[in-house]
Amino acid sequence: MAHFGQSVEIELSVDNEQVILAIRDFGRGIPADLLRRFRESGTDVGVGLSGMSERAKDLGGHLEIESGGVGTVITVIFPVRLKESGKAA
């Protein structure tokens, strides 16, 4: 069985304009050429990341990926939509 790391950090922040969810692992990271192709076309890294990116877009947000030899950070940013009453939707 492959062992890719023992911990993950999850950070959630919310303000009046946006919700930010960041997930960091401490594995080997995504190879630079694969990450570049994903950023350019949204493909080549499997259905998981492509699906998350599409879902974020459907909800008015976007997905960002930073990766290197010490892990990967996936950040999803969504706008906060306010109802007419001024409460978050």
C-alpha positions as CSV (number, residue, x, y, z in Angstrom):
1,M,0.0,0.0,0.0
2,A,1.3,3.4,-0.9
3,H,1.7,6.0,1.8
4,F,1.2,9.6,0.7
5,G,1.2,11.5,3.9
6,Q,-0.4,11.6,7.3
7,S,-2.2,14.9,7.6
8,V,-4.5,17.4,5.8
9,E,-5.2,20.9,6.8
10,I,-8.7,22.4,6.1
11,E,-9.4,26.1,6.4
12,L,-12.8,27.8,5.9
13,S,-13.2,31.5,6.0
14,V,-16.3,33.6,5.4
15,D,-16.9,37.3,5.1
16,N,-19.6,39.5,3.6
17,E,-18.3,38.9,0.0
18,Q,-17.0,35.4,-0.2
19,V,-16.5,31.9,1.2
20,I,-13.1,30.4,0.9
21,L,-12.4,26.7,1.5
22,A,-8.7,25.6,1.3
23,I,-7.5,22.0,1.6
24,R,-3.8,21.3,1.9
25,D,-2.1,17.9,1.8
26,F,1.5,17.2,2.4
27,G,2.0,14.6,-0.3
28,R,4.2,14.6,-3.5
29,G,2.2,17.3,-5.2
30,I,0.9,17.4,-8.8
31,P,3.6,17.3,-11.5
32,A,4.2,20.7,-13.0
33,D,3.3,19.7,-16.6
34,L,0.0,18.1,-15.5
35,L,-0.9,21.2,-13.4
36,R,-0.1,23.5,-16.3
37,R,-2.4,21.5,-18.6
38,F,-5.2,21.6,-16.0
39,R,-4.9,25.4,-15.7
40,E,-4.9,25.8,-19.4
41,S,-7.7,23.4,-20.4
42,G,-9.3,22.1,-17.1
43,T,-8.4,18.5,-18.0
44,D,-5.7,15.9,-17.7
45,V,-5.8,15.5,-13.9
46,G,-8.7,13.2,-13.6
47,V,-12.4,13.6,-13.1
48,G,-12.2,14.6,-9.5
49,L,-10.5,18.0,-9.9
50,S,-12.3,18.7,-13.2
51,G,-15.6,18.0,-11.6
52,M,-14.8,20.2,-8.6
53,S,-13.8,23.0,-11.0
54,E,-17.0,22.7,-13.0
55,R,-19.2,22.6,-9.8
56,A,-17.4,25.7,-8.5
57,K,-18.1,27.5,-11.8
58,D,-21.8,26.4,-11.7
59,L,-22.1,28.1,-8.3
60,G,-20.4,31.3,-9.4
61,G,-17.0,30.6,-7.9
62,H,-13.7,29.2,-9.0
63,L,-11.1,26.7,-8.0
64,E,-7.4,27.3,-7.6
65,I,-4.6,24.8,-7.3
66,E,-1.1,25.3,-6.0
67,S,1.3,22.3,-5.9
68,G,4.9,21.5,-5.5
69,G,7.2,18.9,-4.0
70,V,5.7,19.3,-0.5
71,G,2.0,18.9,-1.3
72,T,-1.0,20.5,-2.9
73,V,-3.4,23.3,-1.9
74,I,-6.9,23.3,-3.5
75,T,-8.8,26.5,-2.8
76,V,-12.4,27.0,-3.8
77,I,-13.8,30.6,-3.7
78,F,-17.5,31.3,-3.8
79,P,-19.2,34.6,-3.8
80,V,-21.7,35.2,-1.0
81,R,-25.1,36.0,-2.5
82,L,-27.4,38.1,-0.5
83,K,-31.2,37.8,-0.6
84,E,-33.3,41.0,-0.8
85,S,-33.7,40.8,3.0
86,G,-30.0,41.2,3.4
87,K,-29.4,37.7,4.7
88,A,-26.9,35.3,3.2
89,A,-28.4,32.9,0.7
